[in-house]
Amino acid sequence: ILSVNFLKKLSIFEENKNRMVEAGVVPKLVKFIPCSNKALMQSVCRLLLNLSFDGNLRDQMVKSSLIPKMVDLLKHAPFRQISLKILYHLSMDDRCKSMFTYTDSIPITMQLLVNFPNSKIPIELVALTINLSHNARNAELLCKDGGLKKLFHRVLRYRDVLLMKVLRNVSQYTYDKTCDADNASSKARVRPGEGNKDRRRKDREGKTGDAGDRRRGKPSLWAPYVNDLFKLCKQAATENADLLLEALGTMANLTANDLPPGVTFADLIVKFQMVEFLQRQLVPGMSQDDIVLVIIQLVGAFATEHEAARVLVGSPIIKSINDVMRAKRDDDEIALQTLWAFLQIVSYDDTYESLVYDTNAIDTVCSCLGNRRNNEVRAVAEEILVIVMDRDRVEVEVDMDDSDDDEFGSERSDSE
């Protein structure tokens, strides 16, 4: 115990830590977890926590099977806080997140989250959960046995921003899962950065005006909470900007498959007056760029549904996001998400004309063709212009056919 405590004090200096690396200290320490001496285990855990700030040493800890040992210590209250901190550091590495799936980390973490007696969850506990929820399998386990319901109800009760971030990560998992299923049936709905141009073209060809046609299989995990999520979003606007950001981000990950039966995005936009609400958030100087970005993502998500696209294109919000894009044209992410929203709208016959002829959005799209920093910005802009040119070409051909018929008819009349 004296040696370990001394090593802990030495480990705060870089030179000493490097000597410990050379001496292979991690495997020598891990063998004491667990052991019969609780004081020694506490000292070893504190030393391991100091060492876990180093990426190479974290790799050694993982290779020494420290993750399952630390997860087992979560069951014992005296070791819980230090174990959470070590596990948080180990979960920072993406390649290690999947290793937690094969332990009891998710069930234990869920029990701690849901049953924590105070309104504010310990930062190390929720931080570990956020890291783990970035992994698809872990996110699925978090939703198991009513987990999503329990987490969402706690968010509604305590307005916990970090717990809402966990739900946003879960919504990203369900969104990706829906995209994969739709892609398999050639009806992919893919945001920029999540697929290639061919997949987005399949998305356009697979659009349908009836959201019900796209609902397949068992009900979505999100269907029971959609209305409460929209209410939370509007309440968060006056309560907490960070909570608003996470709520908007979660809503932007919803698809038509996630809505309650018989409900469409158009219904929700009208019911919760989302156009007016989002319009206020887009007023220059009203919101930070990250909120503006996620609002544009949300508009794009709404626009994947035909009826919702009609509602949006007849409102001032399309002009507003076009103005935002022109003002922030150097922000590639805002440009990309705005273009993706425009791509949804030009894919429908009746919303196409409103976007092309009632706004200067096409001028904005053309200005993105010279973007040399981001290939995907150019790719989406080109795809929009291809749709515009194809439609114009069809209209010209139809006009020419009509004029030919008129000439033929008048010649026949003259001869008669």
HELIX and SHEET records of a PDB file:
HELIX    1   1 LEU A    2  LEU A   10  1                                   9    
HELIX    2   2 GLU A   14  GLU A   22  1                                   9    
HELIX    3   3 VAL A   25  VAL A   30  1                                   6    
HELIX    4   4 LYS A   38  LEU A   51  1                                  14    
HELIX    5   5 GLY A   55  LYS A   63  1                                   9    
HELIX    6   6 LEU A   66  LEU A   73  1                                   8    
HELIX    7   7 ALA A   77  SER A   91  1                                  15    
HELIX    8   8 ASP A   94  LYS A   97  1                                   4    
HELIX    9   9 SER A   98  TYR A  102  5                                   5    
HELIX   10  10 SER A  105  ASN A  115  1                                  11    
HELIX   11  11 ILE A  123  LEU A  132  1                                  10    
HELIX   12  12 ALA A  136  CYS A  143  1                                   8    
HELIX   13  13 LYS A  144  GLY A  146  5                                   3    
HELIX   14  14 GLY A  147  TYR A  158  1                                  12    
HELIX   15  15 VAL A  161  ALA A  184  1                                  24    
HELIX   16  16 LYS A  197  GLU A  205  1                                   9    
HELIX   17  17 ALA A  211  ARG A  214  5                                   4    
HELIX   18  18 ALA A  223  TYR A  225  5                                   3    
HELIX   19  19 VAL A  226  ALA A  236  1                                  11    
HELIX   20  20 ALA A  241  ALA A  252  1                                  12    
HELIX   21  21 ALA A  256  ASP A  258  5                                   3    
HELIX   22  22 PHE A  265  LYS A  271  1                                   7    
HELIX   23  23 MET A  274  GLN A  281  1                                   8    
HELIX   24  24 ASP A  289  ALA A  303  1                                  15    
HELIX   25  25 HIS A  306  VAL A  313  1                                   8    
HELIX   26  26 ILE A  317  ALA A  327  1                                  11    
HELIX   27  27 ASP A  332  VAL A  346  1                                  15    
HELIX   28  28 ASP A  349  ASP A  358  1                                  10    
HELIX   29  29 ALA A  361  SER A  367  1                                   7    
HELIX   30  30 CYS A  368  GLY A  370  5                                   3    
HELIX   31  31 ASN A  375  SER A  415  1                                  41    
END                                                                             
